[in-house]
Protein backbone atom coordinates (compact mmCIF):
# COMPACT_ATOMS: atom_id res chain seq x y z
CA UNK A 1 0.00 0.00 0.00
CA UNK A 2 1.29 3.48 -0.92
CA UNK A 3 2.39 5.75 1.90
CA UNK A 4 -0.44 7.80 3.40
CA UNK A 5 -0.63 10.76 5.76
CA UNK A 6 -3.05 10.52 8.68
CA UNK A 7 -4.22 13.68 10.44
CA UNK A 8 -5.80 13.58 13.90
CA UNK A 9 -7.70 16.15 15.91
CA UNK A 10 -6.99 15.87 19.65
CA UNK A 11 -9.93 16.30 22.01
CA UNK A 12 -12.70 13.79 21.43
CA UNK A 13 -10.81 12.21 18.52
CA UNK A 14 -7.53 10.68 19.59
CA UNK A 15 -7.65 11.78 23.22
CA UNK A 16 -10.70 10.83 25.27
CA UNK A 17 -12.36 13.79 26.96
CA UNK A 18 -13.64 11.34 29.57
CA UNK A 19 -10.45 9.49 30.52
CA UNK A 20 -7.94 12.14 29.27
CA UNK A 21 -5.93 9.30 27.72
CA UNK A 22 -5.24 7.81 24.29
CA UNK A 23 -6.97 4.39 24.31
CA UNK A 24 -4.63 1.40 24.17
CA UNK A 25 -6.34 0.20 20.99
CA UNK A 26 -5.57 3.55 19.32
CA UNK A 27 -1.89 3.39 20.30
CA UNK A 28 -1.61 -0.13 18.88
CA UNK A 29 -3.31 0.92 15.64
CA UNK A 30 -1.07 3.99 15.29
CA UNK A 31 2.05 1.90 15.79
CA UNK A 32 0.83 -0.58 13.17
CA UNK A 33 0.19 2.25 10.71
CA UNK A 34 3.66 3.69 11.31
CA UNK A 35 5.17 0.26 10.76
CA UNK A 36 3.48 0.23 7.35
CA UNK A 37 5.30 3.48 6.55
CA UNK A 38 2.39 5.88 6.98
CA UNK A 39 2.97 9.35 8.45
CA UNK A 40 1.00 10.43 11.52
CA UNK A 41 0.24 14.06 12.35
CA UNK A 42 -1.65 15.83 15.08
CA UNK A 43 -3.76 18.55 13.42
CA UNK A 44 -5.22 20.77 16.10
CA UNK A 45 -6.60 24.15 17.03
CA UNK A 46 -4.40 24.04 20.12
CA UNK A 47 -1.17 25.99 19.90
CA UNK A 48 2.12 24.17 20.36
CA UNK A 49 2.54 25.02 24.03
CA UNK A 50 -0.72 23.32 25.00
CA UNK A 51 -0.24 19.94 23.31
CA UNK A 52 -1.02 17.42 26.10
CA UNK A 53 1.91 15.48 27.51
CA UNK A 54 0.14 12.20 26.71
CA UNK A 55 0.49 12.94 23.00
CA UNK A 56 4.13 13.95 23.18
CA UNK A 57 4.93 10.52 24.62
CA UNK A 58 3.87 8.98 21.31
CA UNK A 59 6.23 9.54 18.39
CA UNK A 60 4.00 11.44 15.97
CA UNK A 61 5.74 12.58 12.82
CA UNK A 62 4.66 16.15 13.36
CA UNK A 63 2.33 18.64 14.99
CA UNK A 64 0.14 21.01 12.98
CA UNK A 65 -1.02 23.59 15.50
CA UNK A 66 -3.07 26.75 15.89
CA UNK A 67 -5.46 25.93 13.04
CA UNK A 68 -2.71 25.77 10.43
CA UNK A 69 -0.42 28.51 11.73
CA UNK A 70 2.46 26.49 13.23
CA UNK A 71 3.51 23.32 11.43
CA UNK A 72 6.31 20.91 12.32
CA UNK A 73 7.75 17.69 10.95
CA UNK A 74 9.93 16.01 13.57
CA UNK A 75 12.33 18.79 14.67
CA UNK A 76 11.76 20.94 11.57
CA UNK A 77 9.43 23.95 11.67
CA UNK A 78 7.76 24.00 8.25
CA UNK A 79 5.64 27.11 8.65
CA UNK A 80 4.76 29.68 11.27
CA UNK A 81 2.50 32.72 11.23
CA UNK A 82 1.33 34.77 14.19
CA UNK A 83 -0.90 37.82 14.44
CA UNK A 84 0.93 41.14 14.08
CA UNK A 85 1.52 42.50 17.58
CA UNK A 86 -0.27 45.82 16.97
CA UNK A 87 -3.24 44.11 15.34
CA UNK A 88 -3.33 41.51 18.08
CA UNK A 89 -3.68 44.20 20.73
CA UNK A 90 -6.41 45.93 18.72
CA UNK A 91 -8.38 42.67 18.64
CA UNK A 92 -8.04 42.17 22.40
CA UNK A 93 -9.06 45.78 23.09
CA UNK A 94 -12.12 45.38 20.88
CA UNK A 95 -12.97 42.16 22.66
CA UNK A 96 -13.08 44.05 25.97
CA UNK A 97 -15.04 46.93 24.41
CA UNK A 98 -17.68 44.43 23.19
CA UNK A 99 -18.01 42.94 26.67
CA UNK A 100 -16.41 39.65 25.70
CA UNK A 101 -13.72 37.72 27.49
CA UNK A 102 -11.20 35.34 26.08
CA UNK A 103 -7.89 33.54 26.04
CA UNK A 104 -5.11 34.44 23.59
CA UNK A 105 -3.17 31.39 22.47
CA UNK A 106 0.47 31.68 21.43
CA UNK A 107 3.13 29.21 20.40
CA UNK A 108 5.06 29.75 23.64
CA UNK A 109 2.27 30.35 26.18
CA UNK A 110 -1.41 30.97 26.87
CA UNK A 111 -2.58 34.45 27.95
CA UNK A 112 -5.51 34.56 30.40
CA UNK A 113 -7.26 37.58 32.01
CA UNK A 114 -5.66 38.57 35.29
CA UNK A 115 -9.05 39.15 36.91
CA UNK A 116 -11.65 36.46 37.57
CA UNK A 117 -14.28 36.67 34.82
CA UNK A 118 -18.02 36.00 34.80
CA UNK A 119 -17.57 33.03 32.42
CA UNK A 120 -17.36 29.71 34.25
CA UNK A 121 -16.10 27.90 31.14
CA UNK A 122 -13.23 30.36 30.87
CA UNK A 123 -12.43 29.87 34.55
CA UNK A 124 -12.44 26.09 34.00
CA UNK A 125 -9.95 26.61 31.16
CA UNK A 126 -7.87 28.85 33.44
CA UNK A 127 -7.61 26.06 36.00
CA UNK A 128 -6.71 23.52 33.31
CA UNK A 129 -3.98 25.61 31.71
CA UNK A 130 -2.47 26.78 34.99
CA UNK A 131 -2.37 23.21 36.29
CA UNK A 132 -0.21 22.49 33.24
CA UNK A 133 2.11 25.43 33.90
CA UNK A 134 0.58 27.76 31.29
CA UNK A 135 -0.85 31.26 31.63
CA UNK A 136 1.19 32.06 34.71
CA UNK A 137 3.87 34.49 33.54
CA UNK A 138 2.00 37.09 31.48
CA UNK A 139 -1.66 38.05 31.65
CA UNK A 140 -3.93 39.05 28.80
CA UNK A 141 -4.00 42.72 29.85
CA UNK A 142 -0.22 43.12 29.33
CA UNK A 143 1.14 44.44 26.04
CA UNK A 144 4.33 42.47 25.57
CA UNK A 145 3.30 39.24 23.84
CA UNK A 146 2.24 37.96 20.43
CA UNK A 147 -0.27 35.21 19.78
CA UNK A 148 -1.72 33.07 16.99
CA UNK A 149 -5.45 32.91 17.75
CA UNK A 150 -7.99 33.78 20.43
CA UNK A 151 -10.84 31.85 22.02
CA UNK A 152 -13.72 34.07 23.11
CA UNK A 153 -16.64 33.70 25.50
CA UNK A 154 -19.92 35.60 25.07
CA UNK A 155 -23.30 36.01 26.75
CA UNK A 156 -26.36 38.25 26.54
CA UNK A 157 -24.25 41.24 27.66
CA UNK A 158 -21.85 40.87 24.73
CA UNK A 159 -21.90 42.62 21.35
CA UNK A 160 -20.76 39.72 19.19
CA UNK A 161 -21.73 41.18 15.83
CA UNK A 162 -19.73 44.35 16.38
CA UNK A 163 -16.69 42.25 17.28
CA UNK A 164 -17.11 39.94 14.28
CA UNK A 165 -17.37 42.95 11.96
CA UNK A 166 -14.19 44.42 13.45
CA UNK A 167 -12.12 41.26 12.87
CA UNK A 168 -13.62 40.02 9.59
CA UNK A 169 -10.91 41.56 7.41
CA UNK A 170 -8.20 39.19 8.60
CA UNK A 171 -9.81 36.76 11.06
CA UNK A 172 -12.73 34.35 11.02
CA UNK A 173 -14.88 32.85 13.74
CA UNK A 174 -15.59 29.17 14.31
CA UNK A 175 -18.67 28.55 16.44
CA UNK A 176 -17.68 26.04 19.14
CA UNK A 177 -21.11 26.02 20.80
CA UNK A 178 -22.29 27.40 24.13
CA UNK A 179 -21.54 31.01 23.14
CA UNK A 180 -17.85 30.27 22.57
CA UNK A 181 -15.92 31.04 19.39
CA UNK A 182 -12.48 30.25 18.07
CA UNK A 183 -11.10 33.33 16.27
CA UNK A 184 -8.49 32.17 13.77
CA UNK A 185 -6.37 33.80 11.09
CA UNK A 186 -8.21 34.03 7.79
CA UNK A 187 -6.78 31.91 5.00
CA UNK A 188 -5.32 29.30 7.35
CA UNK A 189 -6.87 26.21 8.85
CA UNK A 190 -6.52 22.50 9.36
CA UNK A 191 -7.11 22.02 5.63
CA UNK A 192 -4.19 24.25 4.62
CA UNK A 193 -2.02 22.36 7.13
CA UNK A 194 -2.87 19.06 5.41
CA UNK A 195 -2.02 20.61 2.03
CA UNK A 196 1.45 21.68 3.19
CA UNK A 197 2.23 18.13 4.30
CA UNK A 198 0.98 16.48 1.10
CA UNK A 199 3.02 18.88 -1.02
CA UNK A 200 6.13 18.36 1.11
CA UNK A 201 5.99 14.61 0.54
CA UNK A 202 4.65 14.68 -3.01
CA UNK A 203 1.47 12.82 -2.04
CA UNK A 204 -1.77 12.83 -3.98
CA UNK A 205 -4.96 14.01 -2.27
CA UNK A 206 -6.30 10.47 -1.96
CA UNK A 207 -3.39 9.61 0.36
CA UNK A 208 -4.74 11.90 3.10
CA UNK A 209 -6.97 10.52 5.87
CA UNK A 210 -8.41 13.02 8.36
CA UNK A 211 -9.97 12.19 11.72
CA UNK A 212 -12.09 14.64 13.70
CA UNK A 213 -15.21 15.39 15.69
CA UNK A 214 -15.81 19.15 15.96
CA UNK A 215 -16.49 22.15 13.75
CA UNK A 216 -12.90 23.35 13.82
CA UNK A 217 -12.17 20.17 11.85
CA UNK A 218 -14.42 21.36 9.03
CA UNK A 219 -11.68 22.78 6.82
CA UNK A 220 -9.77 19.49 6.72
CA UNK A 221 -13.02 17.59 6.07
CA UNK A 222 -13.71 19.94 3.15
CA UNK A 223 -10.14 19.44 1.91
CA UNK A 224 -9.69 15.67 2.07
CA UNK A 225 -11.41 12.77 0.34
CA UNK A 226 -11.01 10.25 3.17
CA UNK A 227 -12.77 11.88 6.12
CA UNK A 228 -13.46 10.00 9.33
CA UNK A 229 -15.87 11.42 11.91
CA UNK A 230 -15.89 10.03 15.42
CA UNK A 231 -19.12 8.47 16.71
CA UNK A 232 -19.89 11.55 18.79
CA UNK A 233 -19.28 14.39 16.31
CA UNK A 234 -20.68 17.77 15.28
CA UNK A 235 -23.45 17.27 12.74
CA UNK A 236 -22.01 20.05 10.60
CA UNK A 237 -19.32 17.56 9.51
CA UNK A 238 -21.87 15.11 8.09
CA UNK A 239 -22.00 16.49 4.50
CA UNK A 240 -18.23 16.04 4.23
CA UNK A 241 -17.85 12.73 6.08
CA UNK A 242 -16.91 9.56 4.23
CA UNK A 243 -16.92 7.20 7.21
CA UNK A 244 -18.31 7.39 10.74
CA UNK A 245 -16.39 5.32 13.25
CA UNK A 246 -17.10 4.56 16.91
CA UNK A 247 -16.43 6.99 19.74
CA UNK A 248 -12.81 7.27 20.81
CA UNK A 249 -13.49 5.36 24.06
CA UNK A 250 -15.06 2.54 22.01
CA UNK A 251 -11.96 1.93 19.89
CA UNK A 252 -13.00 4.33 17.14
CA UNK A 253 -9.48 5.12 15.93
CA UNK A 254 -8.51 1.44 15.68
CA UNK A 255 -11.80 0.66 13.92
CA UNK A 256 -11.24 3.33 11.28
CA UNK A 257 -7.59 2.45 10.65
CA UNK A 258 -8.62 -1.18 10.21
CA UNK A 259 -11.54 -0.18 7.93
CA UNK A 260 -9.15 1.55 5.53
CA UNK A 261 -6.49 -1.16 5.71
CA UNK A 262 -3.92 1.27 7.05
CA UNK A 263 -2.59 -1.21 9.61
C-alpha positions in Angstrom: 0.0 0.0 0.0 1.3 3.5 -0.9 2.4 5.7 1.9 -0.4 7.8 3.4 -0.6 10.8 5.8 -3.0 10.5 8.7 -4.2 13.7 10.4 -5.8 13.6 13.9 -7.7 16.2 15.9 -7.0 15.9 19.7 -9.9 16.3 22.0 -12.7 13.8 21.4 -10.8 12.2 18.5 -7.5 10.7 19.6 -7.6 11.8 23.2 -10.7 10.8 25.3 -12.4 13.8 27.0 -13.6 11.3 29.6 -10.4 9.5 30.5 -7.9 12.1 29.3 -5.9 9.3 27.7 -5.2 7.8 24.3 -7.0 4.4 24.3 -4.6 1.4 24.2 -6.3 0.2 21.0 -5.6 3.5 19.3 -1.9 3.4 20.3 -1.6 -0.1 18.9 -3.3 0.9 15.6 -1.1 4.0 15.3 2.1 1.9 15.8 0.8 -0.6 13.2 0.2 2.2 10.7 3.7 3.7 11.3 5.2 0.3 10.8 3.5 0.2 7.3 5.3 3.5 6.6 2.4 5.9 7.0 3.0 9.4 8.4 1.0 10.4 11.5 0.2 14.1 12.4 -1.6 15.8 15.1 -3.8 18.5 13.4 -5.2 20.8 16.1 -6.6 24.1 17.0 -4.4 24.0 20.1 -1.2 26.0 19.9 2.1 24.2 20.4 2.5 25.0 24.0 -0.7 23.3 25.0 -0.2 19.9 23.3 -1.0 17.4 26.1 1.9 15.5 27.5 0.1 12.2 26.7 0.5 12.9 23.0 4.1 14.0 23.2 4.9 10.5 24.6 3.9 9.0 21.3 6.2 9.5 18.4 4.0 11.4 16.0 5.7 12.6 12.8 4.7 16.1 13.4 2.3 18.6 15.0 0.1 21.0 13.0 -1.0 23.6 15.5 -3.1 26.7 15.9 -5.5 25.9 13.0 -2.7 25.8 10.4 -0.4 28.5 11.7 2.5 26.5 13.2 3.5 23.3 11.4 6.3 20.9 12.3 7.8 17.7 10.9 9.9 16.0 13.6 12.3 18.8 14.7 11.8 20.9 11.6 9.4 24.0 11.7 7.8 24.0 8.3 5.6 27.1 8.7 4.8 29.7 11.3 2.5 32.7 11.2 1.3 34.8 14.2 -0.9 37.8 14.4 0.9 41.1 14.1 1.5 42.5 17.6 -0.3 45.8 17.0 -3.2 44.1 15.3 -3.3 41.5 18.1 -3.7 44.2 20.7 -6.4 45.9 18.7 -8.4 42.7 18.6 -8.0 42.2 22.4 -9.1 45.8 23.1 -12.1 45.4 20.9 -13.0 42.2 22.7 -13.1 44.1 26.0 -15.0 46.9 24.4 -17.7 44.4 23.2 -18.0 42.9 26.7 -16.4 39.6 25.7 -13.7 37.7 27.5 -11.2 35.3 26.1 -7.9 33.5 26.0 -5.1 34.4 23.6 -3.2 31.4 22.5 0.5 31.7 21.4 3.1 29.2 20.4 5.1 29.8 23.6 2.3 30.4 26.2 -1.4 31.0 26.9 -2.6 34.5 27.9 -5.5 34.6 30.4 -7.3 37.6 32.0 -5.7 38.6 35.3 -9.0 39.2 36.9 -11.6 36.5 37.6 -14.3 36.7 34.8 -18.0 36.0 34.8 -17.6 33.0 32.4 -17.4 29.7 34.2 -16.1 27.9 31.1 -13.2 30.4 30.9 -12.4 29.9 34.6 -12.4 26.1 34.0 -10.0 26.6 31.2 -7.9 28.9 33.4 -7.6 26.1 36.0 -6.7 23.5 33.3 -4.0 25.6 31.7 -2.5 26.8 35.0 -2.4 23.2 36.3 -0.2 22.5 33.2 2.1 25.4 33.9 0.6 27.8 31.3 -0.9 31.3 31.6 1.2 32.1 34.7 3.9 34.5 33.5 2.0 37.1 31.5 -1.7 38.1 31.7 -3.9 39.1 28.8 -4.0 42.7 29.8 -0.2 43.1 29.3 1.1 44.4 26.0 4.3 42.5 25.6 3.3 39.2 23.8 2.2 38.0 20.4 -0.3 35.2 19.8 -1.7 33.1 17.0 -5.4 32.9 17.8 -8.0 33.8 20.4 -10.8 31.8 22.0 -13.7 34.1 23.1 -16.6 33.7 25.5 -19.9 35.6 25.1 -23.3 36.0 26.7 -26.4 38.3 26.5 -24.3 41.2 27.7 -21.9 40.9 24.7 -21.9 42.6 21.3 -20.8 39.7 19.2 -21.7 41.2 15.8 -19.7 44.3 16.4 -16.7 42.3 17.3 -17.1 39.9 14.3 -17.4 42.9 12.0 -14.2 44.4 13.5 -12.1 41.3 12.9 -13.6 40.0 9.6 -10.9 41.6 7.4 -8.2 39.2 8.6 -9.8 36.8 11.1 -12.7 34.4 11.0 -14.9 32.9 13.7 -15.6 29.2 14.3 -18.7 28.5 16.4 -17.7 26.0 19.1 -21.1 26.0 20.8 -22.3 27.4 24.1 -21.5 31.0 23.1 -17.8 30.3 22.6 -15.9 31.0 19.4 -12.5 30.3 18.1 -11.1 33.3 16.3 -8.5 32.2 13.8 -6.4 33.8 11.1 -8.2 34.0 7.8 -6.8 31.9 5.0 -5.3 29.3 7.4 -6.9 26.2 8.8 -6.5 22.5 9.4 -7.1 22.0 5.6 -4.2 24.3 4.6 -2.0 22.4 7.1 -2.9 19.1 5.4 -2.0 20.6 2.0 1.4 21.7 3.2 2.2 18.1 4.3 1.0 16.5 1.1 3.0 18.9 -1.0 6.1 18.4 1.1 6.0 14.6 0.5 4.7 14.7 -3.0 1.5 12.8 -2.0 -1.8 12.8 -4.0 -5.0 14.0 -2.3 -6.3 10.5 -2.0 -3.4 9.6 0.4 -4.7 11.9 3.1 -7.0 10.5 5.9 -8.4 13.0 8.4 -10.0 12.2 11.7 -12.1 14.6 13.7 -15.2 15.4 15.7 -15.8 19.1 16.0 -16.5 22.2 13.7 -12.9 23.4 13.8 -12.2 20.2 11.8 -14.4 21.4 9.0 -11.7 22.8 6.8 -9.8 19.5 6.7 -13.0 17.6 6.1 -13.7 19.9 3.1 -10.1 19.4 1.9 -9.7 15.7 2.1 -11.4 12.8 0.3 -11.0 10.2 3.2 -12.8 11.9 6.1 -13.5 10.0 9.3 -15.9 11.4 11.9 -15.9 10.0 15.4 -19.1 8.5 16.7 -19.9 11.6 18.8 -19.3 14.4 16.3 -20.7 17.8 15.3 -23.5 17.3 12.7 -22.0 20.0 10.6 -19.3 17.6 9.5 -21.9 15.1 8.1 -22.0 16.5 4.5 -18.2 16.0 4.2 -17.9 12.7 6.1 -16.9 9.6 4.2 -16.9 7.2 7.2 -18.3 7.4 10.7 -16.4 5.3 13.3 -17.1 4.6 16.9 -16.4 7.0 19.7 -12.8 7.3 20.8 -13.5 5.4 24.1 -15.1 2.5 22.0 -12.0 1.9 19.9 -13.0 4.3 17.1 -9.5 5.1 15.9 -8.5 1.4 15.7 -11.8 0.7 13.9 -11.2 3.3 11.3 -7.6 2.5 10.6 -8.6 -1.2 10.2 -11.5 -0.2 7.9 -9.2 1.5 5.5 -6.5 -1.2 5.7 -3.9 1.3 7.1 -2.6 -1.2 9.6 
